[in-house]
Amino acid sequence: MPRLNWISDEDLRNAVGSLLATAQEAQRLAVDEFGRNVVDPFSAIFEMAGFNMDFDTWLKSEQARQAQKTLQNFIGGFHQIVLGHCPGWTNMNVGGLIDLLHTDKKIIAEVKNKHNTVSGGKLSGVYSGLENLVMDKASIYKGYTAYFVQIIPPSTDRYNRPFTPSDPEKGQRQPENELIRIIDGANFYALATGSETAIYDLHDAVPDFIQELTGTKLDKERLKGILTMAYG
């Protein structure tokens, strides 16, 4: 029996392994190419003084911060890959507005890792792009439901509602359309897999595959506390 009933162990193991490799490469580059990205020298002074760090401790912290920033750029892709392996779903890979497709359910989705990955006036652009896909008579996705997925929501309040971002050019919100929706990660995982606990089950399974691949054992109980802060 697979660890999760909506994705094979092999597919999940490969997704975890790929992201681990990205993390390791990000850490290597943060050390080997430190300084290529300009570091704020004044911030460094006040971080050392205000956080009671010596230079070497600060350096390790700054390298870790740079590596973390690189890694976070790939977390959304991890979810896209995992969701693309769910039955009936297709990962459209990178380069277009659509990240995921379910033809039978007539669903398309754009996946972002955090709620603030896209913000401000750019949200209106996302809406317009999705609107063109599901409303244009010439579009192959005419009549589909389009989801703008925010894996990590701004709070534990779950949502699956019409997407109505502000349009800065018009000075008002985009019109409500039931075919254009915004949804948090837990709700979208439930929608994609048919399991209300899917994102919790994934979070519980990933450390097991990390231990299998690297020998590193993570404290799953403490990690659950972080999950609870995101989804309740």
Order of alpha helices (4+ residues) and beta strands (2+ residues): alpha-alpha-alpha-beta-beta-beta-alpha-beta-beta-beta-beta-beta-alpha-alpha-alpha
